[in-house]
Amino acid sequence: MWRNPPVLIKALLSPKSVVHFSTPEWELCIRQARSSQLLVRLAITLREHSLENAIPRPVLKHLVAAVVHYEHLRNAVRNEVAYLAEALSLIDVPLVLLKGAAYELRGLRAARCRMFNDIDLLVPKARIEEVEVSLLLHGWAGMQQDAYDDHYYRTWMHEIPPLRHLTRLSVVDVHHNIVPDTGSIKVAPDKLLKNIHSCPSNPDIFVLSNQDMILHSAVHLFNDGEFDHGLRDLLDIRDLIHESICTETEWDLLISRAEELGLVKPLVYALRYLNRLFDEPVQPYLDKLSKQAPSKLQCYVMDFLFLRGLQPDHSSCNDTPTLIARISLYLRGHALRMPPHLLLPHLIRKSLTRLRETYFPRREANEPLQP
């Protein structure tokens, strides 16, 4: 458990503790929640514990506004999914949703607190060009990418460059796998697509199986390197497990599926930090995975990194060890994504591009020169 948890974690783990929050604590809690994409979760958690009357009115306004915005996004996601289903039905490709949109259309508990930034799809790699063309014909267009970034996505990654709708501005990420082709972890996407399930609200829309959704969320969190919403993703995994993995048989199915897909290590990390940070009773299942788990030395190093990287993404949590951990996790994520002969030139190029954009920002054609 957290030794000295951030104020946001106090509110989420012990909602009744907010009754004693001072004004500075409330201000910090809202800032931590907003920067970690957890403001909606905070609002709904407090509402589920009937604590609205204990919340100061200025704070309550922030929480109510977050929930209103969230409900708007839920409706927008459902509308966009209908448009996507129409576009893919014309080329006879099933619409398989991933992550937040999947939670929403499947009616899962994890969707009740989930903000939606984009919609993720999984399609067969052999059909990905057809899918892209169909989406282009239905109003989606490629977002601004230079030639290198476009090549990076199409050659090395598990998805094509993001597409944005020209009028509704919705963003779609089209995946052909859940891990990069050049990564150290290999997953056979055919195994995922053979185990999809239709949504109760629409039998023509599909999601991954319960086990595969958990494993996808785990590999996305612990192999990605971007931890600005890592805490949110870990809480998503907790929700998915609470709802769908309730019996010993279901735990055995999850473990065997992780072994089949080669995703044991991400699952171990997910269970380890659910136990360490939220006191989830998952130690018996970690014991079952012990033979394939990281070594004690690896766990010691990963604890230093993940226990800091999974804190709220806010300046109040960013001491020097945490900043070191976040940088290390960023580099680790890239190293897991690409072999060294591709990684080093890629990091050098991205670093130079970032420096150029910082010190020599690109001027728009109609933008006047500064005096």
Rosetta blueprint (number, residue, H / E / L):
1 M L
2 W L
3 R L
4 N L
5 P L
6 P L
7 V H
8 L H
9 I H
10 K H
11 A H
12 L H
13 L H
14 S L
15 P H
16 K H
17 S H
18 V H
19 V H
20 H H
21 F L
22 S L
23 T H
24 P H
25 E H
26 W H
27 E H
28 L H
29 C H
30 I H
31 R H
32 Q H
33 A H
34 R H
35 S H
36 S L
37 Q L
38 L L
39 L H
40 V H
41 R H
42 L H
43 A H
44 I H
45 T H
46 L H
47 R H
48 E H
49 H L
50 S L
51 L L
52 E H
53 N H
54 A H
55 I L
56 P L
57 R H
58 P H
59 V H
60 L H
61 K H
62 H H
63 L H
64 V H
65 A H
66 A H
67 V H
68 V H
69 H H
70 Y H
71 E H
72 H H
73 L H
74 R H
75 N H
76 A H
77 V H
78 R H
79 N H
80 E H
81 V H
82 A H
83 Y H
84 L H
85 A H
86 E H
87 A H
88 L H
89 S H
90 L L
91 I L
92 D L
93 V L
94 P L
95 L E
96 V E
97 L E
98 L E
99 K H
100 G H
101 A H
102 A H
103 Y H
104 E H
105 L H
106 R H
107 G L
108 L L
109 R H
110 A H
111 A H
112 R H
113 C H
114 R L
115 M L
116 F L
117 N L
118 D L
119 I E
120 D E
121 L E
122 L E
123 V L
124 P L
125 K H
126 A H
127 R H
128 I H
129 E H
130 E H
131 V H
132 E H
133 V H
134 S H
135 L H
136 L H
137 L H
138 H L
139 G L
140 W E
141 A E
142 G E
143 M L
144 Q L
145 Q L
146 D L
147 A H
148 Y H
149 D H
150 D H
151 H H
152 Y H
153 Y H
154 R H
155 T H
156 W H
157 M L
158 H L
159 E E
160 I L
161 P L
162 P L
163 L E
164 R E
165 H E
166 L L
167 T L
168 R L
169 L L
170 S L
171 V E
172 V E
173 D E
174 V E
175 H E
176 H L
177 N L
178 I L
179 V L
180 P L
181 D L
182 T L
183 G L
184 S L
185 I L
186 K L
187 V L
188 A L
189 P H
190 D H
191 K H
192 L H
193 L H
194 K L
195 N L
196 I L
197 H E
198 S E
199 C E
200 P L
201 S L
202 N E
203 P E
204 D E
205 I E
206 F E
207 V E
208 L L
209 S L
210 N H
211 Q H
212 D H
213 M H
214 I H
215 L H
216 H H
217 S H
218 A H
219 V H
220 H H
221 L H
222 F H
223 N H
224 D H
225 G L
226 E L
227 F L
228 D L
229 H L
230 G H
231 L H
232 R H
233 D H
234 L H
235 L H
236 D H
237 I H
238 R H
239 D H
240 L H
241 I H
242 H H
243 E H
244 S H
245 I L
246 C L
247 T L
248 E H
249 T H
250 E H
251 W H
252 D H
253 L H
254 L H
255 I H
256 S H
257 R H
258 A H
259 E H
260 E H
261 L H
262 G L
263 L L
264 V H
265 K H
266 P H
267 L H
268 V H
269 Y H
270 A H
271 L H
272 R H
273 Y H
274 L H
275 N H
276 R H
277 L H
278 F H
279 D L
280 E L
281 P L
282 V L
283 Q H
284 P H
285 Y H
286 L H
287 D H
288 K H
289 L L
290 S H
291 K H
292 Q H
293 A L
294 P L
295 S L
296 K H
297 L H
298 Q H
299 C H
300 Y H
301 V H
302 M H
303 D H
304 F H
305 L H
306 F H
307 L H
308 R H
309 G H
310 L L
311 Q L
312 P L
313 D L
314 H L
315 S H
316 S H
317 C H
318 N L
319 D L
320 T H
321 P H
322 T H
323 L H
324 I H
325 A H
326 R H
327 I H
328 S H
329 L H
330 Y H
331 L H
332 R H
333 G H
334 H H
335 A H
336 L H
337 R H
338 M L
339 P L
340 P H
341 H H
342 L H
343 L H
344 L H
345 P H
346 H H
347 L H
348 I H
349 R H
350 K H
351 S H
352 L H
353 T H
354 R H
355 L H
356 R H
357 E H
358 T H
359 Y H
360 F L
361 P L
362 R L
363 R L
364 E L
365 A L
366 N L
367 E L
368 P L
369 L L
370 Q L
371 P L
